[in-house]
Amino acid sequence: MRYLHARSLVLLVAFCLLAAACGGSDGTGDDAPTTTASGGAATDTGTATDATTGDGTGGAAAGGDDASGDGAPIDRTGEVIRVGYVNNEGGNISLPELRIGGEVAIGVINDAGGIHGARIEPIFCLSDGTPESAINCAIKLIEEDVDMAYMGVELGSEAAFGLWLDAGIPYVSSHSWGQTERNSPGSFLLHVATGAFAVGPAKTFSELGIDHIAVVVQDSSTALDFMDNIIAPVLAHYGIEMERVVVDIAAPDWTAAIAAAQSAGVEGMMGQLDEFGCIGMVGSAAASGFDKPIFAGSCTLYIDVLGPAAIGTYTQGDQWVPWVAEFAPPDIQERLAQYADHMTAAGHEQLIEGFAIAPYGAWREIKFILETIEGPITSESITDAFANAGETPGWFGPNLRCGQAPWPPESSHCMSHIMVWQVVEADDGSLRRIVVGDGLFDAYELSGL
């Protein structure tokens, strides 16, 4: 299971947090299977009355009242909210945890009474990540007359995105999988924009008093564009000089990359890399005696692979997760424990520390927004609810601000917060991550963009 999880981690980080161009490899375009599930799970033992403010502390929840605007209780008993749930599984890109986490959360929500009595009915379509498969899923689910589209992960989304919008169906996901969806009405991406991941390293190096670093990227048009148009201006805002180090994707020479950084006299290094790239960069830096601070982007796999060589490095994320639960506010710790209980009860204990947490948290957040709808639940009313949601509770992180463009360059995103972690050695010799500073912070406010 560790190998399978590691493989999934490599794929997701490579395509998501690197802001890689979506569309996937050439495929056959065969029809993806479509299934419907109502998904049972453990009973929800916690409350959803505490929101999470921008710094990750509890606050009053917005929305979710059991009454309409005229004071009458909302009763949707017997209603069904049909959701087209697309996920990449079965092909070269296979991440079932991004379906399973959402399925568990939907089961928990339904078992606790649904949306004022209405049940959420996910209709799953499994795609292989190619444009053809993404289009097939969109066509099938639109014909199923779904009220809303949700992407667990769909790397072919760029090809199908217009079909959803033309049909008037809101497009929702935890993160972005294509370019167009990042700035489009009708698209709602609950968690942080990719640009935020340039701010964590810049802020960290600045606080360490470092003003000259190497930025290591793999040689692709998307990565180079991200370096020049996001990383460079953010670093300049912090007064940090940047040395570009570009490595060949097919045959990376990490020894040469580290030597180039050292010869430039840098005081630190950051990577905007996939997981294999982080392993190469951090491992080669340790082998060459590079003892300056290293920020390994959003990678995590390198920690297990490299062991002690990872000590002292930095990484980042956009919400509280199990491996830093001890630092989270009490209400978030309770929700993380509840998440673990629900995953275990549903038979998915092995996925608790994987990516299942992203759709699980997203669906708990979607519940808050759906509960604000007073009239009939339709595609149009769901779109309006997201677009006019105001500040609504985040489940494992800061409050969402859908419709308010908290990261203006990627206006469909509902959040702009990240946190930085550092890898340290525990008293028993094991490796752990600690939270740097106060935890979640608004990256856009500090970006200079």
N, C-alpha and C positions, 0 to 999 in steps of 0.2 A: 504493500500500500504506500510506503514512503516513496518508492520509485514512481508510482503512478501520480501521486500528488506533486512530486517534484516536476514531472513532465508537464503537468497542467500549469504549474506555476510559471515555468519557463515560457510557455505559449502565451499565457494571458499578459504577463508583464511585457513581453516583447511586443505585443500588438497594442496593448492599452496604454500603459504608462509611458512608453516611448512615443506615443501619439503617431503610431505607424499608420500608413495609408491602408484603408480597409478595402476588401474586395477579394482577397484570398487568391489561391492558385487556380489554374485551369481545372475545371471539373466537368463531369458528364452532364450535369443538369438534371439528373434523375430526380423523380419526385421524392420529397422527404416525407417520412411517416407523420401522420397527424393522429394524436390521441387526446382523449378527454379524461380528466381526473378531477375528483372532488376532494381527494387527499385528506385523510384523517391524521391527527397528531395529538400530542398530549394536551390536556386542558391548560389553558392560559392561567397561571397562578398569580401573575403580577398585574399591577394596574398600569394603565396607559395615561395617567392623569398628569404626570410630570413631563414637561418639555425639557429640552436641553438648550441652554443659551449658548452664545458664540464661544464661550470659554469652557464649555462642557459641564456646566453646573446646572442644577435643576431650576426650573422656572415654571410659571403657569402655562398650561397647555392652551393652544389656540385651536378652536374647532372641536368637533367630536361631541357636542351636546346632543342629548336625546330629545330635542325639541326643535320645531321649526321657528321661523322668525316671529310668528304670531303666538308663540307659547305652547302650541299643540304638540304633543309627542310625535316623533316620526316613527312610523311602523311600516317596515318594508317586508314583513313576513310573506313568504311565498315568491318574492322577487328573486331574480337571478342576474348577476352581473357577469357577462361573458367576456373573458379576457383571452386574446390570442397571445400565447406565450411561446416565443421562438428561442431556441437555444442550439448552439453548435455542438453536435454529438455524433459520433460514429465515423467521422471522416478523419482527415489529418489533424483537424482541430476538434478535440473532444473534451468538453468541460461539463460533465453532467452535474457537478456540484452547483453550477449556476442555475440549474433547473431545480435541483433537490432542495436547496435552501429556501427558494421561493415557495415551492410546493409545501414544505413543512410549515412555513409562516402562514400561508393561505389556510391550511388545515387548522392551525391554532385559532386564526381569526374566525373561521366558520364555526368551530366548536364553541367559541365564546359568544356566539350570537350574530356573527357576520357584520354587515354594515346596516345597523338598525334592523336586523332581521333578514336582510337580503344575503344570499349566499354568493360567494365569488366562485365562478366556475372557470377554471383554467382549461383552455383547449391547447394542448401542446403540439408544436410542429418542430421536428428536429431537422436542422439544416447542417450542411457540411462546411459552411463558411464561404462557399463560392457565390458569386453574384447570381448565377442561375438558381441555386438552391434557395437563396434569400427571396428571390422573386416568386418562386413556387410557393413558399410558405406564405408570403404576403397575399397572393391570389387566393389560396385555399382558405385562409382565415378571414379574409374580407368576405368571401362567399359564405362563410359560416355566420356572418352578421355579428361579429364580435363588437363589443362596445369600446374596447381599448386594446392597444398592442403593448406588450411588454417584452423587452429583449433581455434574456439572461446574458448571453453574449451572441452577437451576430456580426461576424467580421465581413460579411457581404452586404451589410446594411445600406451602404451608399447606393447600391443598385436598386434596392426595394423601397427606400425611404419615401420617394415621391408617390408610390402607390398608396401608402398609408395616408398621406396627407390629402391626396386627391379624393380618397374615399371619406375624408372627414373624420378619420379615426385618430385619436391622440396617440402619440408615440412616446413611450416611457421606458426608462432604463436607469440603472444605478450609475452608469458611466457612458461615455460616448464611444461609438464603434466606427464612426465615419465622420467626414468633414462637414457635410451639409447640415446634419442634425444638430450641430453645435450652435448654430445661429438660425433657428427657424421657428416661427410660430407653430404651435401644435406639437413641438418636441420639448420634453421635460426630462432632464438628466439630473437625477436627484443629488448626486454627490459631486465631488470637486472637479474643476476643470483641469486639463492636463498642464496648462501653464503654471498652475500653482506649484508644480514640482520643481520649478526652477528657483522658487523663493526659499524653500527650506535650506538648500546648500548655501545660498548667498547670505542669508541671515546668520547661519551657523558660523561660516568663515569670518564674517564681519565681527561677530561676538568673540571669536577667538583672536581677533587682531590681525587677521591674515588679509593681505591685499594683492596677492599675486598667486594665481592658481592655474593648473592645467585642467581643461575640460576635455574629456575623452569620449568620443562618440564613434559608432560604427558608420561606415561610408555608405549612407543612403540619402536620397534627396530629402526625405522627410526628416531624418535626424539632423542633417546639416541645416535645413530650414529652421528647425526648432532651436538649434544652437545660435544661429545668426539673428533670428527675429524674436526670440523669447529669452534665452539664457543670457546672451550678450547684453541686451539693455537692462536686464535685472541686475546683473553683476556690475554694470556701469553705475547704476543707481546707488550701489553700495560702495563705489569707489574701488572695485576689485578689477585688477588687470587680468585678462584671460589669454592663455596660450592654447591654441587649437591643436588637439592631437586626434587624428583621424586614422582608424584602423580598418583594414579590409574585412568585410563580413565573412567572405568565403575562407580566407586564410589569414586570420589575424596574427600579427607578430607582437605579442604583448611585451616581450622583453624589450623590443625596439621602442614600443610606445612609452614604457616607463623610463627608458634611457632618454628619450626626447624630452620628457617632462623634467627629469633631473638636470639635464644639460641646460634647460631654460632657467634653472634656479628657482623653481616655484616653491611656495610654502605650503601648498596643499593641492589636492586633486579631487575632482568630482567626475563621476561617470554618468552619462545618460545612455544606458546600455540595457540589453536584455540580460537574463540571468546568467547565460554562459559568458557573456561579456564581463559581468561583474566578477565572476569566478576568475576569469583570466586576468583582469586588471588588479584585483586585490591580491590574488595569489602571486602574481609576478612582482608586484610592489614589495610584498613581504620577502620574497626570495632575493630581490636586489638590494635589500636593506633600506628601502624608502621608508622613513620613519615619520613623515609628516601626516597631518590629518587627511583622511580619505572619506569622501561622502559617496556611498555606493547607490545613489539614486533611490529607487523604491525597491531594490532587490532584497530578497530574503534567503534564497536557496544557498548563496555563497557561505552563509554563516554555518550551516550544517556541514557543507562540503569541506570548507577550509579550517574549521575549528579555531584553534588559538590564533591563526593568522588574521582572523576577523576581529579580534579584540581591539577596541578603540575606534573602529569605523562607525560611521553614521548612516542611517537610513530614515525613511519617513513613510507616513500613511495619513489617510484622511478621516479616520474614525478610530475609536477605541476598539481593540481586538483582544482576544484571550491572552496573548503573550505579554501584554502590558496592563492586564486588568487590575493589578494591585495598585496602579497609579490613578485609576479612573475614579470619578466621583461615585459616591455610594449608590445612587440610582442607576448609573451605568453598570457598576459591578453586579447589581441585582439582575439587570437585563442580560448581561453576558452569561450569568449562571443559568438564567431561565432559558436562554438560547441553547446552552449545552444540554439542559434537561430535555428540551423539545427534540433536539437532534438525536439524542440517545434513545428517547422513547420511540422515535420513528425508525430506529435501526440504522442511523447514520453517524454513530459516534466517531468513526474514523475521519469524518469530514469536518469536525468541529473547528479545527484550526486551519481549514482550507478556505476557499473562496465562497463557500456556501453562506458565509456571514453577510456578504454584500447583498444578495437578493432577499435574504431573510430580513435584514434591517430595512431594506427598501420597501418591502411589503408592509411592514409595521408602520412605516411612514405614509405609504399610500392610503392606508386605512384612515388616518386622520383627515386626509384631504377628501376622500370619498364621503366621509361623514358630514362634511359641510354642505353637501348638496341637499336642497330642500324639496325641489320638485322631482320629476321623473329622472332616473339615471339613464342618460343616453350618452353617445359619443360627444355630442355638443355640450351637454352639461358637465361632463368630466373634463373636457378641455377648458371650459370656463372656470371650473373649480381649481384646476392647477394654475391657470393664468392669473387668477385673482385670490390665490390662497393666502397672501400675506405671509406672516412668519408663522410656520407650523413646526411642531416638534420633530427633532431628529431622534432616532432610536438609539444609535450607538455613537452619535456625534452631535455637532452643533445643529441649531434650528435651520430648517430649510426656508429659502426665500424664492420659491418658484414664481416666475413672472416678474421678478424684480431685478434680474440680471446682476447678481452679486459679483460675477466675473464678466464685466462688459465685453471683452473680446470674444467670449464664448457665452453668449447671452442665454442659451437654453439651459445652462447649468443652474442648479438651485443652491449651490454651496461654494464657499471659497476658502474653507479652513483646512489646514493640515497640521501635523505635529511631527517633531523630529525625535528619533530614538538613537541611542548609542549602545553598541555591543560591549558588554563588560563581562568580567569573569566573576562568578559567584563564589562564596566562601567554600563550596564543595567542589570547586574546579569546573563546574558546568558553565556554559555561556547563557547569558540572559540579556534582555534589552531593558534599558531604563529610559524614561521620558526625559528629554532635555527641556529645561525651562518649565513653563507652566502648562505645557500640553498644547491643546489646539489653539491656533491663532489665525486671524484673517490674513491669508497670504496676499490677496489683492491689495489690501490697504498698505502693505509693506513692499509691494512689487515695484513701484515707480512707473508702472505701465499706464 
